Amino acid sequence: MRKYIFILYTILIQGTAFACEACKKQRSPFNGIAHGRGPESDWDYLIVACMIAVTLYVLFATLKCLFRPLEKNRAHIKYTFIEPDPYGN
């Protein structure tokens, strides 16, 4: 468990600690995190916010369908390749 915490710490914290000098001089909320010129207008923030919202929704929907599939119909195509449970479940 400590190994995973260390890896997560290294990725999240240490990656932002070593930004190049040009990145540290940015005047944006992404100061020291993003590489490059940074956002050029307010539309860039809106686009990024929309992309984050879509990504989070897709992640949520994928995990929901993965862990709680609602298809119970025995005639569904997935049952053509899923073997029946030998214990009757």
C-alpha positions in Angstrom: 0.0 0.0 0.0 2.9 2.4 0.8 4.3 1.7 -2.7 1.1 3.0 -4.3 0.9 6.0 -2.1 4.5 6.9 -2.9 3.9 6.4 -6.7 0.8 8.7 -6.5 2.7 11.3 -4.5 5.5 11.2 -7.0 3.2 11.6 -10.0 1.1 14.4 -8.5 3.5 16.4 -6.4 6.9 15.9 -7.8 5.8 16.4 -11.4 4.8 20.0 -10.7 7.8 20.8 -8.5 10.2 20.7 -11.4 8.6 23.0 -14.0 10.9 24.8 -16.4 11.6 28.6 -15.9 9.2 29.6 -18.7 6.4 27.7 -17.1 7.0 29.3 -13.7 6.6 32.7 -15.3 3.1 32.1 -16.6 0.3 34.4 -15.4 -2.5 31.8 -15.2 -4.0 29.4 -12.8 -1.8 26.7 -14.4 1.4 28.4 -13.3 4.1 25.8 -12.9 1.9 23.0 -14.0 1.2 23.4 -17.7 4.0 23.6 -20.3 3.7 26.1 -23.0 2.2 29.6 -23.5 -0.9 28.9 -21.5 -4.4 30.0 -22.2 -4.7 32.8 -24.7 -8.3 33.9 -24.0 -11.3 33.2 -21.7 -12.7 30.7 -24.2 -9.8 28.4 -23.5 -10.9 28.1 -19.9 -14.5 27.3 -21.0 -13.2 24.6 -23.5 -11.1 23.0 -20.8 -14.0 23.0 -18.3 -16.2 21.4 -20.9 -13.6 18.7 -21.7 -13.2 18.0 -18.0 -17.0 17.7 -17.5 -17.4 15.3 -20.4 -14.4 13.2 -19.3 -15.8 12.9 -15.8 -19.3 12.0 -17.1 -17.8 9.3 -19.4 -15.7 7.9 -16.5 -18.8 7.8 -14.2 -21.0 6.2 -16.9 -18.3 3.6 -17.7 -17.8 2.6 -14.1 -21.5 2.5 -13.5 -22.1 0.2 -16.5 -19.1 -1.9 -15.6 -20.1 -2.5 -11.9 -23.9 -2.4 -12.2 -25.0 -3.7 -15.6 -28.8 -3.4 -15.9 -29.3 -6.0 -18.6 -31.1 -9.0 -17.1 -32.8 -10.4 -20.2 -31.5 -13.9 -20.9 -32.0 -13.4 -24.7 -29.4 -10.6 -24.7 -26.5 -11.2 -27.1 -24.0 -11.2 -24.3 -25.4 -14.5 -23.1 -24.3 -16.2 -26.4 -20.7 -16.2 -25.3 -21.0 -16.1 -21.5 -21.1 -19.6 -20.1 -23.9 -20.4 -17.7 -22.9 -20.5 -14.0 -22.6 -24.2 -12.9 -24.0 -23.3 -9.5 -27.2 -21.9 -10.8 -26.6 -18.2 -10.2 
